[in-house]
Amino acid sequence: MDHLRRSGHLAADFRGTGGMSLGTAAQLFTVEQAARQRAACGLWIDHALHTVTLETPFARDYGRDALVTCALAGAHLLSPVDFRDVWLVSGADGHVAWSALVSGSHAGSSAAFGPASGRAVHALGGGAARLIGGRVGDLYWFDDTLALTRAAGADPQHVADALRLAEITPLGLDPAMDQRPIAGAALLPGAPGWLAAWLSVLVQKRPDQVEGLYAAPATLTLTAGRSVAGADAIARHWLALLLALPDLRLWPERFMLEGDRAALLWRLSATGPNGPVRNIPVLSMWQLEGGRIMAERLLLDEVSLLAR
């Protein structure tokens, strides 16, 4: 890592942001943007705790070196990178989230995705973090694996096997816990009415409750450049998901609300095509208007559901 610090380009980046204490999603996204667009991945050394926890839908790791290595891998695979339509949410207790439409080219080779194809990648990316004392204490990264898999012409099963290092068990969560369906509101005490209704769609298998939850012209943005428009089409999307994963269980982990935007970091367990997958982190973000959902982003890494 010392050779990164000695780089003149990175040194300038450190001088520009090294003294900044992170307190908002916008400030954290500034670091993310520099790491992705200019390969200034060493910036994470200054802006993360030594004991930072990093989690993706495929694995969990610890420490700043792991964080920088993961950032380097992302910068290697996709370059140049452009961010559009960035959503930012800064919640209570240092919890923040962001998402954006990401575009670039598959520029780097890897064991999971094969040789660089040079093809365009149009993805949905984002993350959630807890800021402690102005630094990142934990970070959840959501790269659009499906978009990159398609651009690379790779086999999704091979990608899942290459990236899935170990089953993730959230700290403090007993994987054998009773998973009987309960009311959506009980999962997240104090949740606003619209969020309790959204949870019930998945927890109680009630896609019929989408009516009234989403505005008629609402949009749902998914990974790999896909989107669903209209409340009726969104209801059909949730119906298809519940049909594909009939034993789906979820646990809300942290909820963030700022103005008319909100974010929920949650975990999914279900039986995938190759058997059980447990505790997959998922990020949902919303744009609200009058207590109804106008736009939603679902950062669910479907390739992770292929884990064996």
N, C-alpha and C positions, 0 to 999 in steps of 0.2 A: 504493500500500500504506500510505502514511502515514495516510490517513483511517481505516484499520482500527486502527492503533495509537492514534489519538486517541479511539476509541470508548470510552466509560466502561465498557461491558459487557466489552469485550475487555481493557481495562486491568486489570480485576479478575481475569480469567482469567490474565493474564500474571503478576500478583503471586502468584497461587496456585501456579503451576507453573514460573515462569521460572527458579527456582533449582534445579529438580529435574534431576539427572543421570540419564539413561535407562540402565538396565542390565538390565532384564527385559522380557519380553513384556507383563506386567501394566502396567508403567509406560508403555510405548509405547501400549498400548490406551487408557490414560487420556487421552492426547492425541488419539487417533483419535476417541474417544467425544465429547470436548468439541467437536472440529471438526465432527463430523457432527450432533450433537444440538443444539448451541447456535450453530452457524455461527461458532465461534471459530477460524476457519481460520488466522488470523495466528499462532496458537500454534506452527505449524510453523517459523516464522522463528527462534524461540528454541531449537528442539529438533532442527534439522537443520543439517548442515554447509553452508557456502556452496556447496560443489561437489557437493551431493547429486545422485545419479542417481535418476530416477523412471522406472519402467517399468510399463506396463499391457499386456494382450494385444494392444493396437493400436498402441502407439507408445512411444518412449523420449524423455525430455527431461532437461534438466540445470538445476540451480540451484534455490534456495529460492523464487524467484518462480514458477517453473513448478509447483512442489509446491503452493504456496498457491493458484494459479489452478485447478489440478485439484481441490483440496479445495473451493473455492468452487463449482465446477461441480457437484460431487456434492451439496453442501448445497442448491443451487438446485433440482436435479431431484427430490430425495426429501426430503419434510418433512411432518410431524415424523418422526423416526427412532427406532426402538426396537430394542435389541439383546437377544437371548435366547440362552441356552445357549452362552456364550462359551467357546471352547477356546483355551488359551494354552500355548505351548511356548517355553522359553528354553534354547537349546543352547549349545555351546561357541563361543568366539571371537566373542562378541557377536551371534550369529545367533539371531533370534527369529521367531516366527510366531504368528498368531492367526486365528481364524475365528469366525463367529457367524451365527445366523439373524437376518435383518434384515427389518423391516417398516416401512412408511411409505406415503405417498401420492405419486403422480406430480404434483408441485406446480409444476414450472417448465417453461417451454417451451425448446426447443433445436432447432437445425437437424437433428440426428440423429433425435430422438424426436418432433418436432412440438409442437403446443400442449399445455399442461398438461391432463391428462384428469381429474385428481382421483381416479383409480381406485387401489385398494389394491394395493400391491406386496409380495409375500412372496418374499424373496431369500436367497441364501447369499453372504455377503461375507467378505473376509479380506485378509490381507497377510503379507508376509515382509520382514524388514529386517536390515541389518547395522548394529550400533551401534558407533561408533568414538569413544572418549573421551567417552562419555555422550551422544552425538548420533547422529542418523540419517545414515549414510554412503550407503546405497542403500536404496530402498524399492520393493517390488513391490506394486501395488494390484490387487485382484481384485474389481471390482464385477460384480454379476449382470446383465449386459447383456440376456440373454434374458428375465429376469423383467420388466425395465423395458420392453423391446420389446413384450412381450405386453400389459402393462398399458396402454401408450400406443396400442396398436392400430397400431403402426408396421410397415413392411415390413423384415424382417430384412436383406435385401440392401442396402436404402438405409442402414440403420444401420451395417452393416459398411463400406460405401463412405465414409460420412461420418466414421467414427472412425479408419479405417485410414490413417495418415499416411505411413508408410514401413515397408519391410521391416526387421525387427529382426535384426541380426547381433550375437550376444553378443561382448563383448570377449574376444579370445584364441581364438575359435572360428572355424576355417576352414570356411565354408559348403560347400566342395567336399570336405570330409573324407570318408574312406572310411566308408560307413554299413552295412557288412556286419553282419548280426546276430551278436552275441557273447553269451556267458553273462551273465545278469543280475548275478551276483556280481562279474564283472570290471568292470562299469560303475562300481561303487562299492566299492572295496577296503575290507575291514573291516566291511561291512554285516552286521547281524544276519541270521540265517537266514531269518526271516520276510520281511524286506525283499528279500533276494536272490530268494526265491521269487516275491514280488510283481512284481519287475522282470522275471522270466522270463515271467510271464503275458503281458506286452506285448512284450518284446524278442524272445522266441522263439515268440510266438504260441501259448501253451500255456494256454488258459483251463481245461483239465482240471486244472491244478495248483491251482486255487482250492480244491478239496477238501483239507481239512487246514490250509489257510492261514487261512480264516475260521471262526469259531465258527458253529454251526448257526443261532443266532438273530441273526446279524450284520445290521447295516443299513448301507446306502450312501446317503448324502445327496448329491444333485446340485443343480444350479442350478434356478431357476424353480419352487421348491417341490416338486420331484420327489424320490422316494426309492425304494429297492429294499430289500426285506426278505428275509432268508434266504440262506444260502450258495449254494443252487441258482440263485436268481434273480440273484444277483450274478455268478455264472459266465456266465449268459445275457447279462447286460449287457456284460461284457467281450467276449464272443463277437460281439455286435452291433457294438460299437465297432471291433473288428478287421476285421469284414466291411465296415463303412463306410469304414475307412481301412486298406486292406490293406498299404500301404507305410509305415505309421506307424513313425517312428523317435523315440527319446527319448534325452536326455542328462540324467542327474542333475546338479544344480548345487550344492545344499547339503542336508545331512541334519541334522535336529535331533531330539534325544531328551531327554525329561525325565520321569522316573518312568514311568508307564504311558501317556504320550502321546508321539506322534512326528509329525514333519512332514518333507516332502520337497518342495523347490522343483526342478522339472524343466522341460525344454523339449521341445516336440513339433514335428516336421516331418512333413508328409504331403501327399497330393494331395487337396484339398478339391473341392467341387462346381464351383468356378470355376478350378481349377488348383492349382499348388503353394502351400502356406503353410509358412513356415519359422520355426523358433525361437520358437514361441508359448510364453510362460511359463505353467506350470500349477502349482498348489499342491495337494498331497495331505496330509491329516492323518488320524491314526488314534488310536483308543482301544484299548489292548491289554489282554489278560488271559491270563496263562499262556502267553505267546508266540504267541497267536493274535489275530486282528483281531476285536474286538467291534463296533466302529463306525468308519466311514470317511466322510470328506468329500472330494469331488472338485471343486475349483474350476477347471474347464475351461470357458473362455468359447467356447461353440459358435458364437456369432455371428462370432467372429474367423476361424473356418474358412471363412467365405463371402467372405473378402477376394479381390479380383481383382488 
